[in-house]
Amino acid sequence: MRAVVQRVSRGSVRVDGEVVGAIGRGVVVLVGVTHGDTEEQAEWLARKIAGLRIFEDNEGKMNAGLLDLDPDPEGEGMGALVVSQFTLYADVHKGRRPSFVEAALPEVAEPLVEHLARSLRVYGIPVQTGIFGAHMQVEIQNDGPVTILLER
């Protein structure tokens, strides 16, 4: 599994012009699944994302994670927007058209992306998602910019 984690001021996903998931401050997690990936890998990614110290602490140092920060003024904790993205397994070594043979089939990938989202919720992180397999418009206001690639 691969995840691109971006620290954001806000993020949202639209399908057919309708917002289906949105967060304020937090992380947008773009997730790719390949053959042989397991729930254990999804749980590892969730644990890593939950503890990833990519936010500024009270001293202005990038030393805090999602779980370390105070809730926003509306009383919600930091959020995560999880979006499936099979193109993270694109192979462009030959030619100009990407090959996606390394991406898992939807019937394998969808349950693992859902498991990742559930695993993040176990840590108390509010999670929003896109719609698996839909054509999505993803809005990401990257904060920093801070972008981390995780792979397990």
N, CA, C and O of each residue as an XYZ file, in Angstrom:
608
protein
N       0.852     -1.179      0.000
C       0.000      0.000      0.000
C       0.887      1.228      0.000
O       1.956      1.255      0.611
N       0.419      2.225     -0.693
C       1.085      3.520     -0.729
C       0.099      4.583     -0.284
O      -1.097      4.513     -0.569
N       0.631      5.566      0.423
C      -0.201      6.700      0.816
C       0.606      7.976      0.657
O       1.747      8.067      1.109
N       0.003      8.949      0.013
C       0.556     10.290     -0.046
C      -0.227     11.089      0.982
O      -1.440     11.264      0.862
N       0.488     11.575      1.999
C      -0.143     12.301      3.101
C       0.231     13.766      2.967
O       1.409     14.124      2.969
N      -0.787     14.609      2.853
C      -0.544     16.044      2.738
C      -1.183     16.766      3.914
O      -2.367     16.592      4.202
N      -0.371     17.587      4.593
C      -0.903     18.448      5.651
C      -1.688     19.551      4.957
O      -1.182     20.199      4.041
N      -2.922     19.762      5.394
C      -3.792     20.715      4.711
C      -4.448     21.695      5.670
O      -4.637     21.416      6.854
N      -4.788     22.850      5.115
C      -5.650     23.797      5.823
C      -7.103     23.388      5.653
O      -7.945     23.622      6.519
N      -7.371     22.765      4.499
C      -8.699     22.208      4.219
C      -8.599     21.293      3.020
O      -7.653     21.382      2.238
N      -9.569     20.418      2.876
C      -9.629     19.524      1.733
C     -11.066     19.077      1.520
O     -11.853     19.010      2.464
N     -11.401     18.773      0.271
C     -12.753     18.299     -0.014
C     -12.759     17.436     -1.265
O     -11.839     17.480     -2.082
N     -13.819     16.653     -1.391
C     -14.030     15.801     -2.548
C     -15.440     16.045     -3.057
O     -16.403     16.042     -2.290
N     -15.545     16.258     -4.360
C     -16.850     16.416     -5.010
C     -17.044     15.294     -6.017
O     -16.108     14.877     -6.699
N     -18.276     14.817     -6.093
C     -18.688     13.864     -7.110
C     -19.957     14.425     -7.729
O     -20.925     14.718     -7.028
N     -19.944     14.571     -9.042
C     -21.095     15.153     -9.763
C     -21.500     16.500     -9.178
O     -22.689     16.804     -9.084
N     -20.516     17.308     -8.785
C     -20.758     18.649     -8.278
C     -21.164     18.720     -6.822
O     -21.326     19.817     -6.287
N     -21.334     17.584     -6.164
C     -21.770     17.555     -4.774
C     -20.606     17.174     -3.866
O     -19.874     16.226     -4.148
N     -20.438     17.925     -2.766
C     -19.396     17.603     -1.797
C     -19.794     16.319     -1.069
O     -20.862     16.241     -0.461
N     -18.909     15.306     -1.142
C     -19.178     14.034     -0.479
C     -18.279     13.827      0.737
O     -18.523     12.932      1.547
N     -17.244     14.649      0.865
C     -16.346     14.583      2.009
C     -15.563     15.874      2.107
O     -15.106     16.406      1.095
N     -15.406     16.385      3.325
C     -14.664     17.629      3.506
C     -14.101     17.695      4.914
O     -14.713     17.221      5.871
N     -12.911     18.299      5.022
C     -12.291     18.524      6.323
C     -11.729     19.935      6.357
O     -11.510     20.561      5.320
N     -11.503     20.414      7.554
C     -10.746     21.639      7.747
C      -9.284     21.253      7.884
O      -8.751     20.501      7.068
N      -8.648     21.763      8.904
C      -7.235     21.458      9.143
C      -7.049     19.961      9.397
O      -7.836     19.339     10.111
N      -6.003     19.397      8.804
C      -5.730     17.982      9.004
C      -4.865     17.429      7.895
O      -3.912     18.073      7.456
N      -5.203     16.220      7.438
C      -4.442     15.582      6.366
C      -5.378     15.039      5.298
O      -6.464     14.535      5.584
N      -4.917     15.161      4.052
C      -5.542     14.449      2.953
C      -4.642     13.260      2.683
O      -3.428     13.406      2.537
N      -5.247     12.077      2.617
C      -4.505     10.841      2.408
C      -4.965     10.221      1.091
O      -6.094      9.742      0.976
N      -4.083     10.237      0.110
C      -4.344      9.588     -1.170
C      -3.780      8.179     -1.060
O      -2.594      8.014     -0.774
N      -4.614      7.150     -1.282
C      -4.230      5.771     -0.996
C      -4.268      4.912     -2.252
O      -5.254      4.899     -2.989
N      -3.168      4.192     -2.478
C      -3.099      3.221     -3.563
C      -2.901      1.831     -2.994
O      -2.165      1.647     -2.024
N      -3.562      0.849     -3.599
C      -3.484     -0.541     -3.156
C      -2.940     -1.375     -4.301
O      -3.340     -1.199     -5.452
N      -2.024     -2.286     -3.984
C      -1.462     -3.180     -4.990
C      -1.764     -4.627     -4.611
O      -2.336     -4.893     -3.554
N      -1.379     -5.549     -5.472
C      -1.629     -6.975     -5.267
C      -0.951     -7.460     -3.999
O       0.203     -7.121     -3.737
N      -1.659     -8.244     -3.218
C      -1.088     -8.828     -2.020
C      -1.157     -7.943     -0.794
O      -0.729     -8.367      0.279
N      -1.677     -6.734     -0.906
C      -1.810     -5.873      0.267
C      -2.818     -6.475      1.247
O      -3.729     -7.204      0.856
N      -2.634     -6.153      2.523
C      -3.435     -6.773      3.578
C      -4.010     -5.730      4.543
O      -3.625     -4.561      4.526
N      -4.938     -6.190      5.378
C      -5.485     -5.325      6.424
C      -4.390     -4.898      7.392
O      -4.431     -3.785      7.916
N      -3.412     -5.765      7.637
C      -2.303     -5.416      8.524
C      -1.556     -4.195      7.990
O      -1.152     -3.328      8.765
N      -1.371     -4.125      6.684
C      -0.697     -2.971      6.095
C      -1.546     -1.714      6.245
O      -1.013     -0.636      6.506
N      -2.858     -1.842      6.083
C      -3.757     -0.702      6.266
C      -3.687     -0.203      7.705
O      -3.690      1.004      7.947
N      -3.623     -1.126      8.657
C      -3.535     -0.749     10.072
C      -2.197     -0.078     10.370
O      -2.143      0.874     11.148
N      -1.118     -0.568      9.759
C       0.197      0.061      9.931
C       0.160      1.495      9.414
O       0.644      2.413     10.075
N      -0.423      1.684      8.215
C      -0.532      3.032      7.651
C      -1.345      3.936      8.568
O      -0.962      5.082      8.802
N      -2.461      3.437      9.090
C      -3.295      4.246      9.989
C      -2.510      4.659     11.223
O      -2.564      5.818     11.636
N      -1.782      3.722     11.812
C      -0.973      4.022     13.002
C       0.090      5.073     12.676
O       0.322      5.995     13.458
N       0.727      4.926     11.523
C       1.770      5.865     11.113
C       1.170      7.251     10.862
O       1.731      8.256     11.297
N       0.048      7.307     10.172
C      -0.606      8.592      9.872
C      -1.062      9.274     11.159
O      -0.878     10.479     11.328
N      -1.656      8.502     12.063
C      -2.158      9.067     13.328
C      -1.034      9.688     14.147
O      -1.251     10.692     14.826
N       0.156      9.114     14.093
C       1.255      9.608     14.901
C       2.263     10.465     14.166
O       3.220     10.950     14.770
N       2.064     10.660     12.869
C       3.011     11.413     12.050
C       3.120     12.848     12.552
O       2.129     13.577     12.581
N       4.312     13.248     12.943
C       4.538     14.571     13.546
C       4.852     15.579     12.446
O       6.013     15.875     12.162
N       3.794     16.094     11.839
C       3.954     17.032     10.717
C       3.249     18.366     10.964
O       3.128     19.190     10.057
N       2.785     18.572     12.199
C       2.128     19.830     12.556
C       2.997     20.576     13.560
O       3.760     19.972     14.313
N       2.867     21.899     13.556
C       3.647     22.712     14.488
C       3.099     22.563     15.898
O       1.888     22.543     16.118
N       4.025     22.459     16.849
C       3.640     22.436     18.257
C       3.545     23.878     18.768
O       3.609     24.822     17.981
N       3.393     24.045     20.072
C       3.255     25.381     20.665
C       4.502     26.241     20.499
O       4.434     27.463     20.637
N       5.628     25.621     20.207
C       6.876     26.362     20.010
C       7.182     26.601     18.537
O       8.262     27.081     18.191
N       6.228     26.266     17.669
C       6.411     26.510     16.238
C       7.265     25.479     15.523
O       7.669     25.705     14.383
N       7.551     24.351     16.164
C       8.354     23.301     15.547
C       7.445     22.197     15.028
O       6.418     21.896     15.637
N       7.819     21.596     13.912
C       7.031     20.509     13.336
C       7.259     19.266     14.203
O       8.104     18.420     13.910
N       6.469     19.190     15.283
C       6.708     18.174     16.295
C       5.405     17.588     16.842
O       5.425     16.872     17.843
N       4.275     17.882     16.197
C       2.987     17.409     16.699
C       2.272     16.601     15.622
O       2.437     16.838     14.425
N       1.475     15.641     16.082
C       0.671     14.824     15.186
C      -0.795     15.195     15.277
O      -1.177     16.081     16.041
N      -1.606     14.516     14.499
C      -3.049     14.761     14.513
C      -3.634     14.671     15.925
O      -4.511     15.453     16.291
N      -3.148     13.724     16.702
C      -3.714     13.476     18.024
C      -3.201     14.422     19.091
O      -3.754     14.477     20.189
N      -2.144     15.172     18.778
C      -1.525     16.060     19.769
C      -2.138     17.452     19.806
O      -1.909     18.198     20.758
N      -2.899     17.810     18.808
C      -3.356     19.192     18.666
C      -4.717     19.410     19.282
O      -5.540     18.498     19.365
N      -4.936     20.636     19.712
C      -6.215     21.012     20.290
C      -7.291     21.004     19.213
O      -7.007     21.202     18.032
N      -8.526     20.774     19.636
C      -9.632     20.823     18.676
C      -9.768     22.214     18.057
O      -9.310     23.210     18.617
N     -10.399     22.255     16.910
C     -10.647     23.547     16.280
C     -11.761     24.272     17.031
O     -12.382     23.687     17.918
N     -12.027     25.550     16.689
C     -13.035     26.330     17.430
C     -14.427     25.696     17.453
O     -15.200     25.953     18.376
N     -14.758     24.881     16.465
C     -16.070     24.227     16.442
C     -16.079     22.975     17.320
O     -17.091     22.279     17.399
N     -14.947     22.687     17.982
C     -14.902     21.562     18.903
C     -14.522     20.241     18.269
O     -14.562     19.210     18.940
N     -14.156     20.237     16.999
C     -13.780     18.995     16.341
C     -12.269     18.848     16.361
O     -11.536     19.836     16.363
N     -11.813     17.603     16.375
C     -10.386     17.341     16.304
C      -9.884     17.522     14.882
O     -10.635     17.866     13.970
N      -8.616     17.283     14.726
C      -8.012     17.338     13.405
C      -8.622     16.223     12.571
O      -8.918     15.149     13.094
N      -8.812     16.465     11.287
C      -9.475     15.478     10.457
C      -8.582     14.868      9.402
O      -7.500     15.377      9.110
N      -9.052     13.766      8.832
C      -8.380     13.101      7.722
C      -9.398     12.880      6.610
O     -10.520     12.436      6.853
N      -8.990     13.194      5.397
C      -9.800     12.939      4.216
C      -9.083     11.849      3.432
O      -8.002     12.084      2.892
N      -9.677     10.655      3.363
C      -9.069      9.496      2.723
C      -9.682      9.321      1.336
O     -10.898      9.208      1.184
N      -8.799      9.303      0.319
C      -9.252      9.219     -1.069
C      -8.481      8.100     -1.774
O      -7.251      8.122     -1.824
N      -9.199      7.142     -2.308
C      -8.575      6.062     -3.066
C      -7.997      6.615     -4.360
O      -8.636      7.416     -5.043
N      -6.779      6.181     -4.695
C      -6.144      6.669     -5.920
C      -5.267      5.570     -6.518
O      -4.093      5.430     -6.172
N      -5.871      4.789     -7.430
C      -5.153      3.678     -8.042
C      -3.967      4.143     -8.870
O      -3.049      3.365     -9.129
N      -3.977      5.400     -9.285
C      -2.873      5.905    -10.125
C      -1.555      5.990     -9.373
O      -0.518      6.220     -9.994
N      -1.560      5.813     -8.054
C      -0.305      5.779     -7.307
C       0.542      4.566     -7.709
O       1.740      4.522     -7.427
N      -0.077      3.589     -8.362
C       0.655      2.424     -8.847
C       0.837      2.446    -10.357
O       0.980      1.395    -10.981
N       0.833      3.617    -10.938
C       1.084      3.750    -12.377
C       2.541      3.410    -12.683
O       3.447      3.768    -11.931
N       2.747      2.714    -13.795
C       4.095      2.398    -14.277
C       4.278      3.136    -15.597
O       3.525      2.926    -16.549
N       5.277      3.996    -15.643
C       5.515      4.793    -16.854
C       6.906      4.543    -17.427
O       7.456      5.396    -18.124
N       7.471      3.379    -17.136
C       8.806      3.076    -17.644
C       8.843      2.931    -19.156
O       9.840      3.290    -19.782
N       7.779      2.413    -19.753
C       7.743      2.222    -21.198
C       6.672      3.130    -21.803
O       5.555      3.216    -21.293
N       7.020      3.790    -22.873
C       6.043      4.605    -23.584
C       5.574      5.804    -22.786
O       6.201      6.228    -21.816
N       4.443      6.333    -23.233
C       3.893      7.538    -22.599
C       2.572      7.288    -21.902
O       2.091      8.138    -21.153
N       1.983      6.129    -22.142
C       0.709      5.809    -21.498
C       0.993      4.994    -20.237
O       1.630      3.944    -20.320
N       0.536      5.453    -19.080
C       0.780      4.700    -17.846
C       0.099      3.331    -17.880
O      -0.995      3.180    -18.424
N       0.751      2.363    -17.303
C       0.168      1.040    -17.098
C      -0.266      0.961    -15.639
O       0.435      1.429    -14.742
N      -1.419      0.367    -15.420
C      -1.943      0.269    -14.059
C      -2.060     -1.179    -13.598
O      -2.855     -1.480    -12.708
N      -1.283     -2.074    -14.187
C      -1.376     -3.492    -13.836
C      -0.948     -3.766    -12.398
O      -1.323     -4.794    -11.835
N      -0.173     -2.871    -11.794
C       0.245     -3.055    -10.407
C      -0.828     -2.632     -9.411
O      -0.728     -2.952     -8.226
N      -1.855     -1.916     -9.874
C      -2.952     -1.517     -8.990
C      -3.869     -2.712     -8.764
O      -4.180     -3.456     -9.694
N      -4.295     -2.886     -7.524
C      -5.204     -3.981     -7.192
C      -6.558     -3.760     -7.851
O      -6.956     -2.625     -8.114
N      -7.254     -4.849     -8.113
C      -8.607     -4.766     -8.652
C      -9.529     -4.097     -7.633
O      -9.284     -4.178     -6.429
N     -10.575     -3.446     -8.103
C     -11.474     -2.732     -7.180
C     -12.018     -3.599     -6.047
O     -12.140     -3.127     -4.917
N     -12.343     -4.844     -6.328
C     -12.913     -5.699     -5.277
C     -11.898     -6.029     -4.181
O     -12.284     -6.448     -3.090
N     -10.626     -5.847     -4.456
C      -9.574     -6.020     -3.449
C      -9.255     -4.683     -2.789
O      -9.118     -4.601     -1.568
N      -9.139     -3.644     -3.599
C      -8.708     -2.334     -3.107
C      -9.753     -1.655     -2.218
O      -9.407     -1.112     -1.169
N     -11.007     -1.680     -2.618
C     -12.038     -0.947     -1.880
C     -12.123     -1.360     -0.405
O     -12.141     -0.484      0.460
N     -12.178     -2.658     -0.085
C     -12.236     -3.019      1.339
C     -10.992     -2.582      2.124
O     -11.094     -2.278      3.312
N      -9.829     -2.548      1.482
C      -8.614     -2.135      2.182
C      -8.590     -0.631      2.434
O      -8.116     -0.186      3.479
N      -9.095      0.149      1.490
C      -9.183      1.594      1.704
C     -10.187      1.878      2.826
O      -9.947      2.735      3.677
N     -11.301      1.162      2.823
C     -12.293      1.320      3.901
C     -11.699      0.900      5.249
O     -11.978      1.525      6.272
N     -10.883     -0.155      5.249
C     -10.252     -0.614      6.487
C      -9.286      0.449      7.018
O      -9.210      0.673      8.227
N      -8.557      1.097      6.125
C      -7.666      2.184      6.531
C      -8.464      3.299      7.201
O      -8.073      3.794      8.258
N      -9.582      3.695      6.591
C     -10.417      4.758      7.165
C     -10.955      4.348      8.541
O     -10.936      5.144      9.480
N     -11.433      3.106      8.655
C     -11.926      2.621      9.962
C     -10.801      2.600     10.995
O     -11.007      2.948     12.158
N      -9.621      2.191     10.562
C      -8.480      2.118     11.489
C      -8.084      3.499     11.986
O      -7.689      3.640     13.144
N      -8.180      4.518     11.146
C      -7.911      5.887     11.601
C      -8.953      6.328     12.624
O      -8.626      7.008     13.597
N     -10.200      5.941     12.404
C     -11.266      6.314     13.341
C     -11.036      5.693     14.717
O     -11.407      6.286     15.730
N     -10.429      4.508     14.766
C     -10.130      3.851     16.033
C      -9.245      4.744     16.895
O      -9.342      4.714     18.122
N      -8.385      5.537     16.264
C      -7.508      6.455     16.994
C      -8.238      7.731     17.407
O      -7.642      8.599     18.043
N      -9.501      7.856     17.062
C     -10.267      9.035     17.424
C     -10.174     10.157     16.406
O     -10.551     11.293     16.693
N      -9.678      9.848     15.232
C      -9.535     10.864     14.187
C     -10.824     10.922     13.368
O     -11.263      9.897     12.848
N     -11.436     12.097     13.245
C     -12.597     12.220     12.368
C     -12.149     11.982     10.915
O     -11.202     12.610     10.441
N     -12.833     11.080     10.226
C     -12.438     10.711      8.864
C     -13.594     10.942      7.903
O     -14.735     10.557      8.158
N     -13.262     11.580      6.799
C     -14.173     11.718      5.666
C     -13.542     10.947      4.512
O     -12.333     10.715      4.515
N     -14.336     10.551      3.535
C     -13.808      9.803      2.392
C     -14.418     10.303      1.096
O     -15.433     11.000      1.077
N     -13.757      9.919      0.020
C     -14.344     10.092     -1.294
C     -15.270      8.911     -1.560
O     -15.621      8.172     -0.640
N     -15.664      8.736     -2.819
C     -16.479      7.591     -3.218
C     -15.627      6.710     -4.112
O     -15.194      7.127     -5.186
N     -15.394      5.503     -3.664
C     -14.517      4.588     -4.388
C     -15.014      4.393     -5.819
O     -16.197      4.134     -6.043
N     -14.121      4.517     -6.764
C     -14.423      4.270     -8.167
C     -15.106      5.415     -8.894
O     -15.280      5.351    -10.111
N     -15.493      6.453     -8.181
C     -16.159      7.593     -8.820
C     -15.123      8.540     -9.407
O     -13.967      8.556     -8.985
N     -15.549      9.324    -10.380
C     -14.706     10.407    -10.879
C     -14.848     11.541     -9.867
O     -15.923     12.121     -9.710
N     -13.753     11.845     -9.189
C     -13.794     12.807     -8.090
C     -13.004     14.061     -8.431
O     -11.989     14.006     -9.124
N     -13.481     15.175     -7.938
C     -12.745     16.430     -7.961
C     -12.241     16.638     -6.545
O     -13.027     16.861     -5.625
N     -10.918     16.564     -6.371
C     -10.319     16.659     -5.044
C      -9.670     18.027     -4.907
O      -8.813     18.414     -5.702
N     -10.097     18.743     -3.885
C      -9.519     20.053     -3.594
C      -8.637     19.915     -2.367
O      -9.082     19.484     -1.304
N      -7.365     20.292     -2.538
C      -6.392     20.160     -1.462
C      -5.704     21.506     -1.289
O      -5.057     22.005     -2.211
N      -5.845     22.087     -0.111
C      -5.092     23.294      0.199
C      -3.944     22.862      1.096
O      -4.046     22.859      2.323
N      -2.833     22.491      0.433
C      -1.662     21.975      1.132
C      -1.082     23.077      2.000
O      -0.919     24.211      1.552
N      -0.775     22.741      3.230
C      -0.263     23.690      4.203
C       1.230     23.447      4.390
O       1.629     22.424      4.946
N       2.035     24.359      3.941
C       3.484     24.235      4.119
C       4.272     24.596      2.869
O       4.912     25.647      2.864
N       4.268     23.827      1.852
C       3.600     22.534      1.686
C       4.328     21.422      2.430
O       5.555     21.401      2.520
N       3.534     20.505      2.957
C       4.074     19.313      3.600
C       3.417     18.108      2.924
O       2.198     17.943      2.972
N       4.230     17.282      2.305
C       3.762     16.084      1.616
C       4.702     14.941      1.962
O       5.914     15.047      1.772
N       4.139     13.844      2.473
C       4.929     12.688      2.901
C       4.421     11.449      2.149
O       3.216     11.219      2.051
N       5.362     10.661      1.622
C       5.026      9.397      0.968
C       5.276      8.260      1.939
O       6.384      8.112      2.456
N       4.247      7.453      2.192
C       4.368      6.286      3.051
C       4.115      5.036      2.214
O       3.239      5.017      1.350
N       4.887      4.005      2.484
C       4.685      2.753      1.762
C       4.948      1.597      2.698
O       5.914      1.600      3.460
N       4.077      0.609      2.630
C       4.235     -0.586      3.469
C       3.859     -1.791      2.652
O       3.915     -2.915      3.150
